[in-house]
Amino acid sequence: MFKKLLSLLFIAAAPVYAGSFESALSEKKDVLLYLYTQDCIMCKRFNPRFEQLKKTYPDIKFLSVDAQTSYGMKLMSKFRGRYVPFLVITGHKSGKSAVINPSCSIDDLCMARAIKGITK
């Protein structure tokens, strides 16, 4: 329970500033973007999974952005997001981006395929 609370606080306490996504791309790293809202129950359930993914894929830059901020709304618009949690993987070598289906985000094999398909 404490671990879940800590991960929720970390995501809420780690603000992402305008341009962070673009900065991460300029670092020539693959980026997994997670758009959420503070009041989203599914987002709260996904937060521990997001922390687990960070450990599983240390070479990927992970960003979490509140979709209700002006920057979050800009990113939601850019990727045509209609729901939260909303995940996008961007590969720096491939130059491709893909939205990760919510059902895929909770399945290890599906996530591995989605990430590998863009980051190779």
C-alpha positions as CSV (number, residue, x, y, z in Angstrom):
1,M,0.0,0.0,0.0
2,F,2.8,2.4,1.0
3,K,4.6,1.6,-2.3
4,K,1.5,2.5,-4.3
5,L,1.0,5.7,-2.5
6,L,4.7,6.6,-3.0
7,S,4.5,6.0,-6.7
8,L,1.3,8.1,-6.9
9,L,3.0,11.0,-5.1
10,F,6.1,10.7,-7.3
11,I,4.1,11.1,-10.5
12,A,2.1,13.9,-9.0
13,A,5.2,15.6,-7.6
14,A,7.4,15.3,-10.7
15,P,6.0,18.1,-13.0
16,V,6.8,18.0,-16.6
17,Y,7.3,21.4,-18.1
18,A,6.4,22.6,-21.6
19,G,8.9,21.4,-24.1
20,S,10.0,18.3,-22.0
21,F,8.8,15.9,-24.6
22,E,10.6,17.8,-27.4
23,S,13.7,17.9,-25.2
24,A,13.6,14.2,-24.6
25,L,13.4,13.6,-28.3
26,S,16.4,15.9,-28.9
27,E,18.4,13.7,-26.5
28,K,18.2,11.0,-29.1
29,K,16.4,8.6,-26.8
30,D,13.2,6.6,-27.2
31,V,10.4,8.2,-25.3
32,L,7.3,6.7,-23.6
33,L,4.8,9.5,-22.9
34,Y,2.1,8.9,-20.3
35,L,-0.7,11.4,-20.3
36,Y,-3.0,11.2,-17.2
37,T,-5.3,13.3,-15.0
38,Q,-5.3,13.5,-11.2
39,D,-8.8,12.3,-10.8
40,C,-8.6,9.3,-13.3
41,I,-9.2,6.0,-11.5
42,M,-7.6,4.0,-14.3
43,C,-4.6,6.3,-14.2
44,K,-4.2,5.6,-10.5
45,R,-4.3,1.9,-11.2
46,F,-1.8,2.3,-14.0
47,N,0.8,4.3,-12.0
48,P,2.5,1.3,-10.4
49,R,2.7,-0.4,-13.8
50,F,4.3,2.8,-15.2
51,E,6.9,2.6,-12.4
52,Q,7.5,-1.1,-13.3
53,L,8.0,-0.3,-17.0
54,K,10.6,2.3,-16.1
55,K,12.7,-0.4,-14.4
56,T,12.1,-2.9,-17.2
57,Y,13.2,-0.5,-20.0
58,P,16.0,1.7,-18.5
59,D,17.1,2.9,-22.0
60,I,13.8,4.6,-22.6
61,K,13.0,8.1,-21.4
62,F,9.7,8.0,-19.5
63,L,7.6,11.2,-19.2
64,S,4.3,11.6,-17.4
65,V,2.3,14.7,-18.1
66,D,-1.0,15.8,-16.6
67,A,-3.4,16.0,-19.6
68,Q,-5.3,18.9,-17.9
69,T,-2.4,21.3,-18.1
70,S,-1.9,23.4,-21.2
71,Y,1.1,21.4,-22.2
72,G,-0.7,18.1,-21.6
73,M,-3.6,19.4,-23.7
74,K,-1.2,20.3,-26.5
75,L,0.3,16.8,-26.4
76,M,-3.2,15.2,-26.3
77,S,-4.1,17.2,-29.4
78,K,-0.8,16.4,-31.2
79,F,-1.4,12.6,-30.8
80,R,-5.2,12.8,-31.1
81,G,-5.7,11.5,-27.6
82,R,-9.3,11.1,-26.5
83,Y,-8.9,9.3,-23.2
84,V,-6.6,8.8,-20.2
85,P,-4.4,7.0,-19.4
86,F,-3.0,7.7,-22.8
87,L,0.4,6.2,-23.8
88,V,2.6,7.0,-26.8
89,I,5.9,5.4,-27.7
90,T,8.3,7.3,-29.9
91,G,11.4,5.8,-31.4
92,H,14.3,8.2,-32.1
93,K,16.0,5.9,-34.7
94,S,12.8,4.9,-36.5
95,G,11.3,8.4,-36.2
96,K,7.9,6.7,-35.6
97,S,5.4,7.1,-32.9
98,A,2.5,4.8,-31.9
99,V,-0.3,5.0,-29.4
100,I,-0.3,2.1,-27.1
101,N,-3.8,0.6,-26.6
102,P,-5.0,0.7,-22.9
103,S,-5.5,-3.1,-22.9
104,C,-2.0,-3.5,-24.2
105,S,-0.5,-1.4,-21.4
106,I,-1.3,-4.0,-18.8
107,D,0.0,-7.0,-20.8
108,D,3.7,-7.6,-20.6
109,L,4.0,-9.3,-24.0
110,C,1.9,-6.8,-25.8
111,M,3.9,-3.9,-24.3
112,A,7.1,-5.6,-25.3
113,R,5.9,-5.9,-28.9
114,A,4.7,-2.3,-29.0
115,I,7.9,-1.0,-27.7
116,K,10.1,-3.2,-29.8
117,G,8.1,-2.4,-32.9
118,I,8.9,1.4,-32.6
119,T,12.3,1.4,-30.9
120,K,14.2,-1.0,-33.1
